[in-house]
Amino acid sequence: MRIAKATLSSRWAWSSGLALGVFAILALLDLRLKALTGVGTADLAGFSSAAQFRAAFWAWSPEPYAVRAGFNLGFDYLLMPLYAASFFYSGVLSAEAYAPGAGRLRRLLLAAAMVPLIGALCDAAENALQLSMLMNGANDGAAGLASAASNAKIIALIVGLALLAGALMARFTKRALRTAK
């Protein structure tokens, strides 16, 4: 499948802007939850045992806090496809900018563009496990799986951010070269 460069750039800009906006809203909601209870949903990513999850869930035991936490975990599902698309398009733009012809670097960049898609799936699995533990009680098996999914997601996000940085550098370098001429 081929896509016009202008369409690719437009989709990249839209997905990146929307991802940034949704991330900002989610961060504000999570900061509010953390200010109220001492634990935010982002903190769950660092947990690996049922005892840690139970402590967080206990802090959210008044129903309004549990509802806030559940909403945050659910709202995160809106962010996942947006950052996955943004980082994927970033990888394609980086490949076009830094490896326009066939070669090893191009294949590597296009393969790296797939990593954030896998990361979004890991993020979805992580949130599903966390929601399940919030509603049904935490156990070490689910906590371990959530921790593994979280670790994979974090690695994928790092790859995605590197691709985004590459796409931004390519875009601003090209713009600077055009204005210098």
C-alpha positions in Angstrom: 0.0 0.0 0.0 1.3 3.4 -0.9 0.4 6.7 0.8 1.1 10.2 -0.4 3.8 12.0 1.6 1.4 14.9 2.3 -1.3 12.5 3.6 1.3 10.7 5.8 2.5 14.0 7.3 -1.1 15.1 7.9 -2.0 11.9 9.7 1.2 12.1 11.7 0.5 15.6 12.8 -3.1 14.8 13.7 -2.4 11.6 15.6 0.5 13.3 17.4 -1.5 16.4 18.4 -4.5 14.3 19.5 -2.2 11.9 21.5 -0.6 14.9 23.2 -4.0 16.4 24.1 -5.4 13.1 25.4 -2.2 12.5 27.3 -2.4 15.9 29.0 -6.0 15.3 30.0 -5.2 11.9 31.4 -2.2 13.3 33.3 -4.3 15.9 34.9 -7.0 13.4 35.9 -4.3 11.1 37.3 -2.6 13.9 39.2 -5.9 14.8 40.8 -6.5 11.2 41.8 -3.0 11.0 43.3 -3.5 14.3 45.1 -6.7 13.0 46.7 -5.5 9.5 47.5 -1.8 9.4 47.4 -1.8 6.8 44.5 -2.4 7.5 40.8 -3.2 5.0 38.1 0.2 5.7 36.5 1.8 4.3 39.7 0.3 0.9 38.9 2.8 0.4 36.1 5.6 0.0 38.7 3.7 -2.6 40.7 4.6 -6.3 40.5 2.8 -7.9 43.5 -0.7 -8.3 44.6 0.1 -6.6 47.9 1.1 -3.4 46.1 -2.1 -3.5 44.0 -4.2 -4.2 47.2 -2.6 -1.1 48.9 -3.5 1.1 46.0 -7.0 -0.3 45.8 -7.4 0.2 49.5 -6.5 3.9 49.0 -9.2 4.1 46.4 -11.7 2.2 48.6 -14.1 5.1 49.0 -16.3 4.5 45.8 -15.7 7.9 44.2 -12.0 7.3 44.1 -12.4 3.8 42.7 -14.6 5.2 40.0 -12.0 7.9 39.2 -9.3 5.2 38.9 -11.5 3.0 36.7 -12.3 6.0 34.5 -8.6 6.8 34.2 -7.8 3.2 33.2 -10.6 3.2 30.7 -9.7 6.6 29.3 -6.2 5.4 28.7 -7.7 3.1 26.0 -8.4 6.3 23.9 -4.7 7.2 24.2 -3.4 3.9 23.0 -4.3 4.0 19.3 -3.4 7.6 19.1 0.2 7.2 20.4 0.6 4.0 18.4 -0.4 5.8 15.2 1.7 8.8 16.0 4.8 6.6 16.7 4.1 4.4 13.6 3.9 7.4 11.3 7.0 8.8 13.0 8.9 5.6 12.0 7.7 5.8 8.4 8.6 9.5 8.2 12.0 8.7 9.7 12.6 5.9 7.2 11.7 8.3 4.4 14.0 11.0 5.6 17.0 9.0 6.7 16.9 6.0 4.4 15.0 6.9 1.2 16.3 3.9 -0.7 16.1 0.2 0.0 18.6 -1.0 2.6 19.3 -2.2 6.0 18.6 1.1 7.8 15.3 1.5 6.1 14.2 -2.1 7.1 15.4 -1.4 10.6 13.4 1.8 10.9 10.3 0.3 9.4 10.6 -2.7 11.8 11.0 -0.3 14.7 7.8 1.5 13.6 5.9 -1.7 14.4 7.2 -1.8 18.0 4.8 1.0 19.3 1.8 -1.0 17.9 2.9 -4.0 19.9 3.4 -1.6 22.9 -0.2 -0.4 22.6 -1.4 -4.0 22.7 0.7 -4.6 25.8 -0.8 -1.4 27.3 -4.3 -2.7 26.6 -3.5 -6.0 28.3 -1.9 -4.2 31.3 -5.0 -2.0 31.8 -7.4 -5.0 31.4 -5.5 -6.8 34.1 -5.4 -3.8 36.3 -9.2 -3.2 35.9 -9.9 -6.9 36.5 -7.9 -6.7 39.7 -9.6 -3.5 40.8 -13.0 -5.1 40.3 -12.3 -8.7 41.4 -9.3 -8.5 43.7 -5.6 -8.7 43.1 -3.6 -11.9 42.9 0.1 -12.4 42.2 -0.4 -14.1 38.9 -2.4 -11.2 37.4 0.0 -8.7 39.1 3.0 -10.4 37.4 1.4 -10.4 34.0 0.4 -6.8 34.4 4.0 -6.0 35.4 5.4 -7.8 32.4 3.0 -6.1 30.0 3.9 -2.7 31.6 7.6 -3.3 31.1 7.1 -4.3 27.4 4.9 -1.2 27.0 7.6 1.1 28.5 10.3 -0.3 26.1 7.9 0.2 23.2 7.2 3.8 24.3 10.9 4.5 24.4 11.3 3.2 20.9 8.3 5.3 19.8 9.7 8.5 21.4 13.0 7.9 19.6 11.1 7.6 16.3 9.1 10.7 17.1 12.3 12.6 17.8 13.7 11.3 14.5 10.6 12.5 12.6 10.7 15.9 14.3 14.4 16.3 13.5 13.8 15.4 9.9 10.9 17.8 9.6 12.7 20.8 11.2 15.9 20.0 9.3 14.1 20.0 6.0 12.3 23.2 6.9 15.5 24.9 7.9 17.2 23.9 4.7 14.2 25.3 2.7 14.4 28.7 4.5 18.2 28.8 4.1 18.0 28.5 0.3 
